[in-house]
Amino acid sequence: MQSIPIKNVGNVGLVDAFQRAYYYLRLSITDQCNFRCNYCLPNGYQPEANKPSFLTLSEIVRVAEAFAAMGTEKIRLTGGEPTLRKDFITIAENVANVSGIRQLALTTNGYRMAKDVDAWQRAGITSINVSVDSLDPKMFHQITGINKFDEVMRGIERAFEIGYKKVKVNSVLMKNLNDHEFNQFLAWVKNRPIQMRFIELMQTGEMDSFFHHHHLSGEILVKKLLEQGWLLQQKAITDGPAKVFKHPDYMGEIGLIMPYEKNFCASCNRLRVSAKGKLHLCLFGEEGIELRDLLRSDDQQSILQARIFSALQGKREHHYLHQGDTGIRQHLASIGG
């Protein structure tokens, strides 16, 4: 049952100064993660003392309602690891019921997937992205710091068993680590309805030396795919940043996320709200705009929407990753990637 629509008070959509429209919100509900991926949290999650708590259920719903009223059609629940929250199912149910939200996606490390994916589906989650950085259990353990490969793979199979038509699998392909598995990943999706998404390693404040040692350009992968007969597909308005390729002989798809590519930001259609209530216009480069003071009651919707629209007008035309500017982002778990 859908909730009563929240009015678009200012009668304005989520359109920035460069006429880019935003239909997609990545909503982080926790910074916590129980994996120790070497490209993100190699030392594990370190809670910050005396920092604000994560958004409450009612605050999360008010964020979702404000964005839906302004034109958002897709929300992705992310983290950290979002399923670590004890009220995760309740959050999913409430966001799925927000009027105007047509897609509720989840990004997860998959550690609870085999056990809980049935409940996720009942709660209204329409699509799932799960991280699998290697098809070799030993390499998976080396990259993630966690020996959970078999459980994650069982979770993916369970998702298909209960009716998910496609699962998106994320992998950060890194030079001198797991890049030799590229062809193995292709073989894995040949007869499976998986969109295998290779995410180019991104430089953050804590990972300079790691980045320079392991960064693999997505352009290399594009060349390999085209040489093997893969074809680039057109995007839908709520699709994320991946360039998606299909091949007539493969059931699965390949997606490439290449933030260092020229004009990567031209088709940006997504905004981010952190687990502590800040609006982030870009994954990199800025501190965020505080929203939490306007999430205390339903009667603040008009001011909330006005602040979101005003902030959006200050979104830059592009980030400066290609110039080595990582902004203030120390690691990606703090904003949900």
N, C-alpha and C positions, 0 to 999 in steps of 0.2 A: 504493500500500500504506500503510495507516494504521499509525501508531506505537502502541506499547503504552501504554494509558491511564495517566496519572499519577493516583495516588489523591488524592481529596479528603480530606486528612488530618484537618481539623477538622470535616468533615461539615457545612460551612456554605456557603451560596450567596452570590452577590454581591447582597445586599439591604441597603439603607441604613436609617437611622433613620426615614425617611419611607415605608418599604415600597416604594421604587422598586427594581425588579430590573434588573440590568445584564447584557445578553447580547452587548454590542458593545464591542470594544476597538479604539481607534485607536492603532496602534503606529508611531511615528516611527523611521526607521532612519538618518536624516541630517538635519542642519540646512541643508546646502548647497542652493543653488538657482542655476540658471544664467539665470533670468529676473530682471528688475528691475521688477516690477509697482509702479505708483505708489501703490497702496494697501497694500503690504506691505514690499517691499525696494527703494525708489526709488533707493538708492545701491548696489544690488547686495549680494551676500552678503559679509559682513565676518567672517572667521574670528577667533575670540577666542584670544589668546595664552595658553598655559599652562592650557588648559581640558581636561577629560577627553576622551578619544577617544570615538567613537561605539560603541554596543553591538556586540559581536562576534556572529558567527553563533550560537555556542553559547549566549551570553547571551540573544539574541533568542528562540531555541527554548525556553529555560527560562521566559522570561516567558510565551510562548504556552501552554506546558504548564500553568503554574500557573493562568492565567485559564481555560483550557479545563476543567481539573479542577473549577473553582468555578462553571461554568455558561456561560462565554462560548461562543457559537456562531459569531460573525462577527468576523473581524479585518480591519481595513483597514491596509494598508501605506501610509505617508505620509511626508512630509518637512517642510521642504524639498522637493526633487525626489528621490524614492526611487530612481529608475532611474539616478541618478548613481553609485550604489555599484557597484563592479566585480563584487561578489558578489551582485547583486540577484536574479538567477535562482536561485541556490542558496538564498538566503534564502526566496524564494517557495516553492520546492519543499519545503523543510523545514517551513515553517509550514503549508502546505497538507496535509502529512501528519500533523500533530498530531491525535491522536484527539479527536473531539468538535467540531472546527472544520468547520462545514458550508459556510461562505462565506468566501472570501478575496478581498477587494476591493483595488483600487489607486486612489489618487488621483495624477494626473500632470499635468504641464503639456503633455504630448503631443509633446514635441520629438523623441522617439525612437519614437513609436508606429508610424508607417508601416513602419519597419524591423524593429521588435522585437515587435510585438503577437502574432505567431505563437508566438514563444518564451514570451511571458507566458502565453498560453493553455495551452501544453504544461506549463508549470510549475505550473499549478493555479489561476491567477487566474480567478475566476468572474464578476467584474464590474469595470467600469472607469469612473471619473469623470475627465473631462479638462476642463481650463479653457479656455474660449473667451470672452473678454470683449467681443469685437466681431466682427461678420460683415463689417466693412470692414477690409481689410488695413492701411490707413493708421492707422485708430484702434486696431486690434490692436497695431500697432507702438508707437503713442503710449502705450498703457496698460502694455504688458509690457516695453517697452524692447528687444524682440527682433523681428526681421523673419522670423518663422517661421509665418505664418498658413497658407500653402499646405501646408506639411509637416504641420501639426496636422490640417488638414481631410482630407488624404490618409490620415492615421492612423485617423481616425474611419471613413472609408469602408472601410479595410482590415479593421477590426474586424468590420464587418458581413459582409464577404466571407468571413471564416473561421469565421463561425457565431455570433458574439455576437448575441443576440436584441434586446438593448437596450444603449445607451450613455447614461450620465448626463453631461451637459455643464453645468459650473458657470460662472456669470457674475456678477460683482459689478456690478450696474447702478447707475450713479452719475449724479446730477444734473449737468447742464452738461458731461457727457462722452459717455456712451453710452446714456443713458436714452431717447433718441429712437429707439433700435433695438428697443424692446420689441415692436412689431408685426412687425418684420422677423424677430425670433427666433420669434414665433408661426408665421409663414408657413413658416419653415425646418423646423419639426417637423410640419407638417401631414401630410406623406406620408413621414415618417421615424420609426422607432421610437426616438426620443430623448426622454429625460426632461430637459427644459431647466430647470435649477435656478437661480433668481435668489437670490443671497445678499446680504442687506442689509449695506451697509458698516458695519463695526464700529470703534469708537473704540479706539485703542491709545495707549500713552504717547508714541510718536514722531509721531503723526499727528493731533493735535488740530485744527489749522487746516484740514487737508485734509478731515477728517471733517465739520466744520461747513459747509464750502463744497459738499461733494459728496454728503452723506448723503441718501438717498431712502427714505422709509418704505415698508416692505413692504405696509402697509395700503392704499396707493394702488393697488398692483398687484392685491391681492385684489379691490378694488372693480371694477377694469377686467375681471378675469377673470369675475367673477360676472355682470356686465352683459352679457358676450358668451356666456353660457351654459355656462361651465366649472363642473364639479361637484367638490366636495371629497371625497376618498376616505379610507377607514379605513386605519389603519396596522397593519402586522405588527409582531411584538415585536422584530425585529432591524432594523427600519427606522430611519433616522437622523432628524434633526430637521425635515426638510422637510415642509410641508403640500403634499400632492400633489393636483393637479386634473386631471380628464379631461374631454374634450369628445367627443360622439358623431361629430363630423365630422373629428376629428384622430387620426392614428395615434400621434403623440407625446403626451407629458404635460408638465405644468408643475409644478415644485416651487418652493416659496417657503420660504426659511430666514430667519426674522424674530426675532432674539434680543431685540429690544426689545418684543416682544409680551407682554402680560400672561399669566402662567402658562406662559411658554415652557419653564420648567424642570420643570413638573409631570410631563411624560412622558419625562424624561431617562433614557436606557438605555445610555449610553456612558461609558467611562472612557478615559483617555489615558496612554500611557507615552512619555516623551520619548526622543530618540535617545541620551541620555546616562544613561538608566536611572532617571528619576524618574517616580513615579506622580502624575498630575494629576487631581484630582477634578472640576475645572471648567476650561474654557478661560481663564477670567479669575479673578484675585483671590487666588492663593496660590502659594507657591514650589514646592510639590511635595514628595512623600515619597520619600526615597532607597530604591531597591530594589537597586542594583547590588552592594552588599556581600553580598547573598544570592543572587547569580547565578553564583557562582564554581564551584559543583559541584551535581550532582543531589541530593546528600543534604541540601541546605538547603531543600527544597521545603516542609516542614511550617512552618518559620519564615517563609518567604516568603509562603505563603498566609495565615498568621495576621496578618502585617503588613498585607497588602492588605485583609483583612477589617476589621481594627481601624481602618485609615485611612478606610475607606469610612463608618464610623459617624460620622465627623466632617464628612461632606459637607454643605454648607449646603443649605437648602431651595431657594434660588434665588440667582442672581447679582444684582449691583446695577448692571448696565449702564444700566438705565432711569433711574438716579439719577446717572449720569455717572461711576461708579466703575469704572475699567478695570483695577484691581488693578495688579500689577507687570509685566504683559505688555507689552513694548516693541513687538513685532511678532509676527505669527502664524506666521512660518516657524520660529520656535524650538520650536513644539510641534505643528506639523502641522495647524493650523486646526481 
